[in-house]
Amino acid sequence: MKTILVPIDFSENAAQAIAAAKVIASKTDAELVFLHAYQPYITDISLPVTVNTMPVYKELEESYKAQLEEHVVLARQEGFKTEGIWETGGIHDAIIKNAEDLLADLIVVGRTGKGSFMDKLIGSAATSIALEAPCPVLVIPPQVINIDFRRIVYATQLEYEEMNNLREVATLARLLGARLTFIKISSLEQPNIQSDQQYIEQMTSGLGIPASDIVIHKGGGVEEGIKKHCKEVNADLLIVSTRERGFLEQLIINPSITKKLVVETNIPLLVYHI
């Protein structure tokens, strides 16, 4: 891992994302890139403009630039390779663009909201980033207090080609010094396409993963089963792999579990793409 992109808005959620990124960078020697996308003030011609309006927004812009530089300086003082990027415009487009330009290996974002009704209805800002980014995305929920990746659970469907992702996940777990285990929730929400045993044999023989580290729970909802398992084993990081679904598949199968987990999980969620 060479580059970690961390979008920041100087909120508590951003501070948690920075803390998580530093934990990973300290173990992987990756460079931290802090990104702030500033939304410039646009005059509304329907509202009266006072002589004091523009100086206030100019001061706010300069304040944000100063805070971005403070984060860069502090991280360098702590021994991290760090740079800051200032963008103007929408945060989503800025993140995707810079992740592509930097060939980022990971994006770390802080999730706003606490899984409220509106979050569930329209999703969070982190959702679209997690699903559309060109690299894995680590989402840090607001409930997380202490960032520590010691027990990692990878939720697998044991259906699709995940071997490349599994290799990356296994390497990351080793670098973090974390215990990595796997969970599949066998449910009607995600019907079997191929034999679980066939896929398990690929994992054990190809990656040296002990079969005892792969747990299959039958019955119940997938999302609820994953959450319950993570709680039972005291997981501090959940990993999923997501993929694009065809129109017909979206009608037949439950909407993406990943979208729900991004909004509702209480532990950090790392999203890979198939």
C-alpha positions in Angstrom: 0.0 0.0 0.0 1.5 3.3 -1.1 -1.2 6.0 -0.9 -4.1 6.6 1.4 -6.5 9.4 0.4 -8.3 11.0 3.4 -11.1 13.6 2.6 -11.5 15.9 5.5 -14.0 18.7 6.4 -12.5 19.4 9.9 -15.3 17.7 11.7 -15.2 15.1 14.4 -16.0 12.4 11.8 -13.0 13.6 9.7 -10.8 13.4 12.8 -11.8 9.7 13.3 -11.0 9.1 9.6 -7.5 10.7 10.0 -6.9 8.5 13.1 -7.8 5.4 11.3 -5.7 6.3 8.3 -2.7 6.9 10.5 -3.1 3.5 12.2 -2.9 1.9 8.7 -0.1 4.1 7.4 2.0 3.4 10.4 1.9 -0.3 9.6 2.1 -0.1 5.8 4.4 3.0 5.4 1.8 4.5 3.0 1.7 8.2 2.3 -1.2 10.2 3.7 -3.0 12.6 1.3 -5.4 14.9 3.0 -8.1 16.4 0.7 -10.4 19.3 1.3 -13.0 20.3 -1.3 -14.1 23.8 -0.7 -17.6 25.0 -1.8 -17.1 28.6 -2.8 -19.7 31.2 -1.9 -22.0 31.9 -4.8 -24.0 35.2 -4.6 -27.8 34.7 -4.8 -29.0 37.6 -6.9 -32.4 37.4 -5.2 -30.8 38.3 -1.9 -29.3 41.7 -0.9 -25.5 41.7 -0.8 -23.8 43.7 1.9 -20.3 45.0 1.8 -19.4 42.7 4.7 -20.5 39.4 3.0 -17.4 38.6 0.8 -14.8 39.3 3.5 -16.5 36.8 5.8 -16.4 34.1 3.2 -12.8 34.9 2.3 -11.8 34.6 5.9 -13.6 31.2 6.1 -11.7 30.0 3.1 -8.4 31.1 4.5 -9.3 29.4 7.8 -9.9 26.1 6.0 -6.7 26.4 4.1 -4.8 27.0 7.4 -6.5 24.0 9.0 -5.6 21.7 6.1 -1.9 22.8 6.4 -2.0 22.2 10.1 -3.1 18.6 9.6 -0.3 18.1 7.0 2.3 19.7 9.3 1.2 17.6 12.4 1.2 14.4 10.4 4.7 15.1 9.2 5.9 15.8 12.7 4.5 12.4 13.7 6.7 10.8 11.0 4.2 10.3 8.2 4.8 11.1 4.6 2.0 13.6 4.0 0.7 16.1 1.5 -2.5 18.2 1.3 -4.7 18.9 -1.7 -7.1 21.8 -1.9 -10.0 21.4 -4.4 -12.9 23.7 -5.2 -16.3 22.1 -5.9 -18.2 19.0 -4.9 -16.6 16.6 -2.5 -17.7 13.4 -4.3 -16.2 14.4 -7.7 -13.1 15.6 -5.9 -12.6 12.3 -4.2 -13.1 10.2 -7.3 -10.9 12.4 -9.4 -8.0 12.5 -6.9 -8.2 8.8 -6.2 -7.8 8.1 -9.9 -5.0 10.7 -10.4 -3.1 9.5 -7.3 -3.7 5.8 -8.0 -4.8 5.7 -4.4 -4.7 2.3 -2.7 -7.3 3.2 -0.1 -9.8 6.0 0.7 -10.7 6.6 4.3 -13.9 8.6 5.0 -15.8 9.5 8.2 -19.5 8.7 8.0 -21.9 11.4 9.1 -25.2 10.6 10.8 -26.0 7.7 13.1 -28.2 5.6 10.8 -31.3 7.8 11.1 -34.4 7.2 9.0 -33.2 9.7 6.4 -29.8 8.1 6.2 -31.5 4.8 5.5 -33.8 6.4 3.0 -31.4 8.3 0.8 -28.0 6.8 2.0 -25.0 8.7 3.3 -22.4 10.6 1.4 -20.0 7.7 2.2 -22.3 5.3 0.4 -21.8 6.6 -3.1 -18.0 7.0 -2.5 -17.7 3.4 -1.2 -19.6 2.0 -4.2 -18.1 4.2 -7.0 -14.5 4.8 -6.0 -11.7 3.2 -8.1 -10.1 1.6 -5.0 -11.2 0.1 -1.6 -12.9 2.5 0.8 -12.8 2.4 4.6 -15.8 4.0 6.2 -15.5 5.1 9.9 -18.9 5.4 11.6 -19.4 8.1 14.2 -19.9 5.6 17.0 -16.3 4.4 16.9 -14.2 5.8 19.8 -10.9 3.8 19.8 -9.4 2.9 16.4 -7.7 -0.4 16.7 -7.7 -3.1 14.0 -7.1 -6.4 15.8 -10.0 -8.6 14.9 -11.1 -8.5 11.2 -14.2 -10.2 9.8 -14.5 -10.7 6.1 -18.2 -11.2 5.1 -18.1 -13.4 2.0 -20.9 -14.8 -0.3 -18.7 -17.8 -1.3 -20.1 -17.3 -4.8 -18.1 -14.9 -6.9 -14.5 -14.4 -7.8 -13.0 -12.8 -4.7 -9.5 -14.4 -4.7 -7.7 -11.2 -5.7 -9.5 -9.3 -2.9 -8.8 -12.1 -0.5 -5.1 -11.9 -1.2 -5.1 -8.1 -0.5 -7.2 -8.6 2.6 -4.9 -11.3 3.9 -1.9 -9.1 3.3 -3.5 -6.1 5.0 -4.4 -8.2 8.1 -0.8 -9.5 8.3 0.6 -6.0 8.1 -1.9 -4.8 10.8 -1.1 -7.8 13.0 -4.8 -8.6 13.0 -6.7 -11.9 13.3 -8.7 -12.5 10.1 -11.8 -14.8 9.9 -14.6 -15.2 7.4 -18.4 -15.4 7.7 -21.1 -16.4 5.3 -24.7 -16.0 6.1 -26.6 -18.6 4.0 -29.9 -17.0 3.3 -32.7 -16.8 0.7 -31.6 -13.2 0.2 -28.5 -14.5 -1.5 -29.2 -17.9 -3.0 -26.3 -20.4 -3.7 -24.9 -20.5 -7.2 -22.0 -22.8 -6.6 -21.1 -25.2 -3.8 -19.7 -23.5 -0.7 -17.3 -26.3 -0.2 -15.8 -25.8 -3.7 -15.0 -22.1 -2.8 -13.7 -23.0 0.6 -11.3 -25.5 -0.9 -10.0 -22.7 -3.2 -9.4 -20.4 -0.2 -7.7 -23.1 1.9 -5.5 -24.4 -0.9 -4.8 -21.1 -2.7 -4.3 -18.8 0.3 -3.5 -21.2 3.2 -6.6 -20.1 5.1 -7.6 -22.7 7.8 -11.1 -24.1 7.1 -11.8 -23.5 10.8 -11.6 -19.7 10.1 -14.5 -19.9 7.7 -17.9 -19.9 9.4 -21.2 -20.5 7.7 -24.4 -19.5 9.5 -27.7 -20.7 8.0 -31.0 -18.8 8.2 -32.0 -15.3 9.0 -31.2 -12.0 7.2 -27.7 -11.5 5.9 -27.3 -8.0 7.3 -28.5 -9.0 10.8 -26.4 -12.2 10.7 -23.2 -10.3 9.8 -23.8 -7.7 12.6 -24.5 -10.4 15.1 -21.4 -12.4 14.3 -19.2 -9.3 14.4 -20.6 -8.5 17.9 -20.0 -12.1 19.1 -16.4 -12.1 18.1 -15.7 -8.4 19.1 -14.7 -7.5 15.5 -13.3 -4.0 15.1 -13.2 -4.1 11.3 -15.7 -5.6 8.8 -14.7 -6.2 5.2 -17.1 -6.8 2.3 -16.7 -7.1 -1.4 -19.4 -5.5 -3.6 -20.1 -5.8 -7.3 -22.4 -4.2 -9.8 -25.8 -5.9 -10.1 -27.9 -6.2 -13.3 -31.4 -4.8 -13.4 -33.1 -8.1 -13.2 -30.9 -9.3 -10.3 -31.8 -6.2 -8.4 -35.5 -7.0 -8.8 -35.1 -10.6 -7.7 -32.4 -10.3 -4.9 -32.5 -8.0 -1.9 -30.9 -4.6 -2.5 -27.2 -4.4 -1.9 -26.2 -5.4 1.6 -23.2 -3.2 1.3 -25.3 0.0 1.0 -27.1 -0.9 4.2 -23.9 -1.7 6.1 -22.3 1.5 5.1 -25.1 3.4 6.8 -25.9 1.2 9.7 -22.7 -0.6 10.9 -21.3 0.5 14.2 -17.7 -0.7 13.4 -15.4 0.4 10.6 -16.4 -1.0 7.2 -13.9 -1.7 4.4 -15.4 -2.0 1.0 -13.6 -3.8 -1.8 -14.9 -4.1 -5.4 -15.2 -7.3 -7.5 
